[in-house]
Amino acid sequence: PRKSDVVFVLLVVPSLSVTVNRVAEELFGQQRVSSLGILLEVSAVLSVLVFLVHYLLARYVLQNVLPKRKVVLCLSPIQGVRLITFLAQLGYARYLDFISYHQVREVAGTDQLLEAAHLVVWSEEFSSNEEELQSILRSHLCGVPSVHHQTLIDDLRGRVDLDHFNVWRFIANARPQTELMRMSWRIKEWIEPILASIFLIILSPLVIGIGILIRISSRGPVIFRQVRVGHFGRPFTLYKFRTMSVDAEQHGPQWSGIHDQRVTPFGRILRATRLDELPQLVNIIQGEMSFCGPRPERPEMYKLLERSVAEFSIRTLVRPGITGWAQIQAGYAASILESKKKLEYDLFYMQNMSPRFDLVILLYTLIHVVGYRVPQERAALQEGKHWISSALASSGLVAPSGGLK
């Protein structure tokens, strides 16, 4: 099982069982569903335990019981060294036994490639010899998995390396959009506005509270409106809580980062916790955004990045999102280089789009909001908290030590 599977099961199964139990209690009364509630909660605990035992057992067997998996490298020497070094950095090399294609041919002959390998890793630069290419194809057709070396690296990194980008390989490795998958996207289009409306109602006290604190902490409007480039390059108006001073862009559009001096103290907290994005639930209701997807850029920045990074416009082929794989992995971008790195994560998301991937992104976003964040965001959050403590102390509501007067 993947690490994301562990996170998914540990968070979703107990939460779902408790939610179903509480809804049943509200609908049918506590007495009538007590047995059902016990069954649901016990089942949730057991399913989590079974999953964890399976995960730990599979990991133990892989590390201590199974022989090393034989990986045949049909690569140039430089590519082979690069791949082995990369796998060693991730800790995978100890489970694998690397063999070059030429070693297999010298020892057993090309016809024995099937028996010698559990995986074949190849590249276009490896060979133009017809016999060698046919032996690789024959092993693949007989059941030995084969993968392009850059695809393997991209999958393990969770991002598409733009320095080695190939549009045909990108298309070939994209998740197949089956009829079931297309149906799930159609369902998503009409269910997301409904969910956004429900969340907006449930979170209305939080929205009102944030609005009041923005009013108190700095002059200017509570909601910030800005034109962004959306689906298929169409412009739309994005809504978010204002986190900067009202004159933040008097000198024109600028990059925004974690320690941007234009951000207000309370705005640092909103940005670090991503709560400044809550008003974008309205954009989802209007059909302009999705819960998950690439973050929409301003037209000025979009034109700059489109000129600088040839593949940048690809990200507009899907609906922009409140959160996304790039937002979780890379945070804010304050330069063309950082935007290029975020694009690599966006392309990986587009290549692997699925309802399951969306759920994983939402779970990681929730973890980010309630606690975990990168060091730069943690520092920004501390600055915001310090400002609130100072403001409360100066107002006379609390003592400087932090206790109520």
C-alpha positions in Angstrom: 0.0 0.0 0.0 1.1 3.6 -0.7 1.6 6.1 2.1 -1.3 8.1 0.8 -3.4 4.9 1.2 -2.5 4.8 4.9 -3.4 8.5 5.4 -6.7 7.9 3.5 -7.8 4.9 5.5 -6.8 6.2 8.9 -8.7 9.5 8.4 -11.6 8.5 6.2 -12.9 5.2 7.6 -13.3 6.3 11.3 -14.7 9.7 10.2 -17.2 8.1 7.8 -18.4 5.6 10.4 -18.9 8.3 13.1 -20.7 10.6 10.6 -23.1 7.8 9.4 -23.8 6.9 13.1 -24.6 10.5 14.1 -26.8 11.1 11.0 -28.7 7.9 11.9 -29.1 9.0 15.5 -30.6 12.3 14.3 -33.0 10.6 11.9 -34.2 7.6 13.9 -33.3 8.4 17.5 -30.5 7.2 19.6 -32.2 4.1 21.0 -33.1 2.6 17.7 -29.6 2.9 16.2 -27.4 2.0 19.2 -26.6 -1.5 17.8 -25.9 0.0 14.4 -23.7 2.6 15.9 -21.7 0.0 17.8 -21.4 -2.1 14.7 -20.2 0.8 12.6 -17.6 2.0 15.1 -16.3 -1.5 15.7 -16.1 -2.2 12.0 -14.2 1.0 11.5 -11.6 0.1 14.2 -11.2 -3.4 12.8 -10.8 -2.2 9.2 -8.1 0.2 10.2 -6.3 -2.5 12.2 -6.6 -5.0 9.3 -5.2 -2.4 6.9 -2.3 -1.5 9.2 -1.4 -5.2 9.8 -1.5 -5.8 6.0 0.7 -2.7 5.5 3.3 -3.7 8.1 3.3 -7.3 7.0 3.8 -6.4 3.3 6.6 -4.1 4.3 8.3 -6.8 6.5 8.0 -9.4 3.7 9.4 -7.0 1.1 12.4 -6.1 3.3 13.2 -9.4 4.9 11.6 -12.4 3.0 11.4 -11.8 -0.7 14.6 -11.8 -2.7 15.7 -8.6 -4.3 13.7 -7.7 -7.4 15.8 -7.8 -10.6 15.7 -4.6 -12.6 17.2 -4.7 -16.1 18.5 -1.3 -17.1 18.3 -0.6 -20.9 19.9 2.8 -20.4 23.0 4.7 -21.3 25.7 4.7 -18.6 24.9 8.2 -17.5 21.1 7.5 -17.3 21.8 4.3 -15.3 24.0 6.1 -12.7 21.4 8.8 -12.4 18.5 6.3 -11.8 20.4 4.2 -9.3 21.5 7.2 -7.4 18.0 8.6 -7.3 16.5 5.2 -6.1 19.3 5.0 -3.4 18.4 8.4 -2.1 14.8 7.3 -1.7 15.8 4.1 0.1 14.6 1.7 -2.7 18.0 0.5 -3.9 18.3 -2.1 -1.1 15.3 -4.0 -2.4 16.5 -4.1 -6.0 19.2 -5.9 -7.9 20.3 -3.8 -10.9 21.5 -5.6 -14.1 22.4 -4.0 -17.3 20.9 -5.3 -20.5 24.4 -6.1 -21.8 25.1 -8.2 -18.7 22.0 -10.3 -19.4 23.0 -10.7 -23.0 26.5 -11.8 -22.2 25.5 -14.3 -19.5 22.2 -15.8 -20.8 21.4 -14.3 -24.2 18.6 -11.9 -25.1 16.0 -14.6 -25.1 16.5 -15.1 -21.4 15.6 -11.4 -20.6 12.1 -12.5 -19.6 13.4 -14.9 -16.9 16.1 -12.5 -15.7 13.9 -9.5 -14.9 11.0 -8.4 -12.7 11.1 -4.9 -14.4 12.7 -3.4 -17.5 13.7 0.3 -17.4 14.4 1.8 -20.8 15.1 5.0 -22.7 15.2 6.1 -26.4 18.9 6.6 -26.2 19.7 3.0 -25.2 19.9 1.4 -28.6 18.9 1.5 -32.3 19.7 -2.2 -32.8 16.6 -4.0 -34.1 17.3 -7.3 -32.2 17.8 -5.5 -28.9 14.6 -3.5 -29.3 12.6 -6.6 -30.2 13.9 -8.5 -27.1 12.7 -5.7 -24.9 9.3 -5.6 -26.7 9.0 -9.4 -26.5 9.6 -9.4 -22.7 7.0 -6.7 -22.3 4.4 -8.6 -24.3 5.2 -11.8 -22.2 4.4 -10.0 -18.9 7.5 -8.3 -17.7 6.6 -4.7 -16.9 8.6 -2.1 -18.7 8.8 1.6 -18.0 10.5 4.6 -19.4 13.2 5.7 -16.9 11.9 9.3 -16.7 8.4 8.1 -16.1 9.6 6.1 -13.2 11.5 9.0 -11.7 8.5 11.4 -12.2 6.1 8.9 -10.5 8.4 8.5 -7.5 8.9 12.3 -7.2 5.3 13.1 -7.6 6.0 15.7 -10.3 6.8 15.8 -14.1 10.4 17.0 -14.7 10.1 19.8 -17.3 13.8 19.5 -18.2 13.0 16.1 -19.6 9.4 16.8 -20.7 8.0 14.9 -23.7 4.4 15.7 -24.6 3.8 12.3 -26.2 5.1 10.4 -23.2 3.0 12.7 -21.0 -0.1 11.7 -23.0 0.8 8.0 -23.1 1.3 7.8 -19.3 -1.8 9.8 -18.4 -4.5 7.8 -16.5 -6.9 6.3 -19.0 -10.3 8.2 -19.0 -12.6 5.2 -19.0 -16.4 5.5 -19.2 -16.6 5.1 -15.4 -14.0 7.9 -14.9 -15.8 10.2 -17.3 -19.0 9.6 -15.4 -17.3 10.5 -12.1 -16.2 13.8 -13.6 -19.7 14.6 -14.8 -21.0 13.8 -11.3 -18.3 16.0 -9.8 -19.4 18.9 -12.0 -22.8 19.1 -10.4 -22.1 17.8 -6.9 -19.2 20.2 -6.1 -21.4 23.3 -6.2 -23.8 21.6 -3.8 -21.0 20.6 -1.4 -19.6 24.2 -1.7 -23.0 25.6 -0.7 -23.2 23.3 2.3 -19.7 24.1 3.4 -20.4 27.8 3.1 -23.4 27.5 5.4 -21.6 25.3 7.9 -18.6 27.6 8.0 -20.5 30.9 8.0 -19.7 31.6 11.7 -16.0 31.2 10.8 -16.3 33.4 7.7 -18.1 36.1 9.7 -15.4 35.9 12.5 -12.6 36.2 10.0 -14.3 39.2 8.3 -14.6 41.0 11.6 -10.9 40.4 12.5 -9.9 41.7 9.0 -12.0 44.9 9.6 -10.4 45.4 13.0 -6.8 44.6 12.0 -6.5 46.8 8.9 -8.4 49.3 6.8 -10.0 48.3 3.5 -12.5 45.7 2.2 -12.9 42.3 3.7 -13.2 40.5 0.4 -10.5 40.9 -2.2 -11.6 40.5 -5.9 -9.1 39.8 -8.6 -9.2 38.7 -12.2 -7.6 35.3 -12.8 -7.1 33.0 -15.8 -9.4 30.0 -15.5 -10.5 27.0 -17.5 -9.4 27.0 -21.1 -7.8 30.5 -20.5 -11.1 32.2 -19.8 -10.8 35.1 -17.3 -13.0 35.1 -14.1 -13.2 37.1 -10.9 -11.7 35.2 -7.9 -12.7 35.9 -4.4 -10.6 35.6 -1.3 -10.2 37.2 2.1 -7.9 40.3 1.9 -4.5 39.5 3.4 -2.6 42.6 2.1 -2.7 46.3 2.7 -5.0 48.2 0.3 -2.1 49.9 -1.5 -0.2 46.6 -2.0 0.0 46.9 -5.8 0.3 50.6 -6.3 3.5 49.8 -8.3 1.8 47.1 -10.4 1.6 43.3 -10.1 4.3 41.6 -8.0 5.2 38.1 -6.9 3.8 37.1 -3.6 5.6 34.9 -1.0 5.5 33.7 2.5 7.3 36.7 4.0 5.8 39.3 1.7 6.0 42.7 3.5 2.7 43.8 2.0 0.9 41.0 3.9 -0.9 42.2 7.1 -0.1 40.4 10.4 -3.5 38.7 10.5 -3.1 38.0 6.8 -0.1 35.9 7.6 -2.2 33.6 9.7 -4.9 33.3 7.0 -2.2 32.5 4.4 -0.4 30.0 6.5 -3.6 28.1 7.3 -5.1 28.6 3.8 -8.2 30.1 5.3 -7.9 33.1 3.0 -9.2 30.9 0.2 -12.6 30.2 1.9 -14.6 32.8 -0.2 -13.6 30.7 -3.3 -16.4 28.4 -2.4 -18.5 31.0 -4.2 -16.4 30.5 -7.3 -17.1 26.7 -7.1 -20.8 27.5 -6.8 -20.6 29.6 -9.9 -18.8 26.8 -11.8 -15.6 28.7 -12.2 -13.4 26.6 -9.9 -13.1 23.1 -8.4 -12.0 21.9 -5.0 -8.8 20.5 -6.5 -6.8 21.7 -9.4 -4.0 24.1 -10.4 -4.1 27.5 -8.7 -5.3 30.2 -11.2 -2.8 32.9 -12.1 -3.3 36.6 -12.8 -3.4 37.5 -16.5 -0.1 39.5 -16.2 1.7 36.7 -14.5 0.2 34.1 -16.8 1.5 35.9 -19.9 5.0 36.2 -18.3 5.1 32.5 -17.4 3.6 31.4 -20.7 6.5 33.2 -22.5 9.1 31.8 -20.1 7.8 28.2 -19.8 6.6 26.6 -23.0 4.3 24.1 -21.3 2.6 26.5 -18.9 -0.7 26.8 -20.8 -1.3 23.1 -20.4 -2.5 23.7 -16.9 -5.6 25.6 -18.1 -7.0 22.4 -19.7 -8.5 21.6 -16.3 -10.6 23.7 -14.0 -8.5 25.6 -11.4 -8.8 24.6 -7.7 -9.0 26.0 -4.2 -6.2 23.6 -3.3 -4.0 21.4 -5.4 -1.1 19.0 -5.5 1.3 21.8 -6.3 -0.1 24.0 -3.5 0.5 21.2 -1.0 4.0 20.3 -2.2 5.4 23.7 -3.1 3.4 26.4 -1.4 3.6 30.0 -2.8 5.7 30.8 -5.9 7.7 34.0 -5.8 9.7 33.6 -9.1 9.6 32.1 -12.5 11.8 29.2 -11.3 9.4 28.5 -8.4 6.4 28.7 -10.7 8.1 26.2 -13.0 8.5 23.8 -10.1 4.8 24.2 -9.2 3.9 23.5 -12.8 5.7 20.2 -12.6 3.4 19.2 -9.7 0.3 20.5 -11.6 1.3 18.4 -14.7 1.7 15.3 -12.4 -1.8 16.0 -11.0 -3.3 16.3 -14.6 -1.5 13.1 -15.6 -3.0 11.1 -12.6 -6.4 12.8 -12.2 -8.9 10.7 -10.3 -11.5 11.0 -7.6 -9.1 9.2 -5.3 -6.3 11.6 -5.9 -8.6 14.5 -5.2 -9.6 13.0 -1.9 -5.9 12.5 -1.0 -5.2 16.1 -1.8 -8.2 17.3 0.3 -7.0 15.2 3.2 -3.5 16.6 3.0 -4.9 20.1 2.8 -7.0 19.4 6.0 -3.8 18.2 7.7 -2.1 21.4 6.6 -4.8 23.6 7.8 -5.0 22.0 11.3 -1.4 21.7 12.0 1.4 20.7 9.6 3.1 23.2 7.4 6.5 23.9 5.8 9.0 25.8 8.0 8.5 29.2 6.2 4.8 29.1 6.8 5.3 28.0 10.4 7.4 31.1 10.9 4.8 33.4 9.3 2.1 31.9 11.5 4.2 32.6 14.6 4.6 36.3 13.4 0.8 36.5 13.1 0.1 35.0 16.5 2.6 37.4 18.1 0.8 40.3 16.5 -2.6 39.1 17.9 -1.1 38.7 21.4 0.4 42.2 21.2 -2.9 43.7 19.9 -4.9 42.0 22.7 -2.4 43.2 25.3 -2.5 46.8 24.1 -6.3 46.7 24.0 -6.4 45.9 27.7 -8.3 42.6 27.2 -5.4 40.5 28.4 -2.3 41.0 30.5 1.0 41.1 28.7 1.8 37.6 30.0 -1.1 36.2 28.1 -3.7 35.8 30.9 -7.0 37.5 31.0 -7.4 40.6 33.2 
